[in-house]
Amino acid sequence: HFTFHQPWNIKTPYLGNGEKVVKANILATWLTYVAFKLLLFVFPHIFCLFVDTTILCIYKRLECDKHSGAEYNYKSI
């Protein structure tokens, strides 16, 4: 097992203390893995929200423009 109360181990260079480096590598790998899983879990929700709001905003703008009679090219949006 390895302890989590020494985060500075990751920065420790190899000084003949192999165990410390291995622990740091395992911890770094684990943290990367957790961060990656979290990103994969959270990102789709953020992305969907962003796309939905963008589409909604553009749609609302088109609706407003239609009602106000401004029929100009929508490529400028």
N, C-alpha and C positions, 0 to 999 in steps of 0.2 A: 504494500500500500504506500501511498505518498500523500504528504500533507499539503494543504492549500494555503497555509498561513505564511508562506514565503514567496510572494509573487516576484521578488527581485531575482529569484533563481534563474528565471528565463534569460536575464541579462548576463548571468555568470559565465565567463569564458571557461574553456576547458583547462584546468590547472592540475591535472592528475586526479581530480576528484570526479571520477566517471559517473558515480551514482547520482550526484547532484545534477549533472548535465542530462542524464537519462530522465530523471524526475522532471526536470524543466521541459524537456522535449515532450514528454507524455502530457504534462499540464498544458503546454502550448497547443499541442494537437487536439486535446480535449476541448479547450476553450474555442479553438477555431471551428471544430465540429459543431459545438453548441451554437456558436454565433451563426454558422451556416444554416443549421436547421431552423433557427429562429427567423433568419432572413427569408428562407423558403416558406415558412409558415405565415409571416407577417406581410411580406412584399405583395403577394397576389391581392390581398385585401386593400392595401394602399393603392395599388395599381388600378384595381377595379373602381375604387372610389374616385380616383383621379379621372379615369376615362369617363365614368358616368357623369361627373360634374362638368367635365369639358363638353361632352355631347349635349348635356342639358343646357349649358350656357349658350352654345352655338344655336341649338334649336330655339331657345327663347329669343335670341337675337333675330333669328330669321322670322319668327312669328311677329315680333314687334315691328320689324321692318316691313313685313307684309301689311300689317294693319295701318301703319303710318303711310303706306303707299310708296315707300322708297324701294323701288325695284332695281337696285344696282347690283353689280357682280359680287358674289359672295366669296370670291377667291381672296378678297382683301382681308377677310377675317383671319 
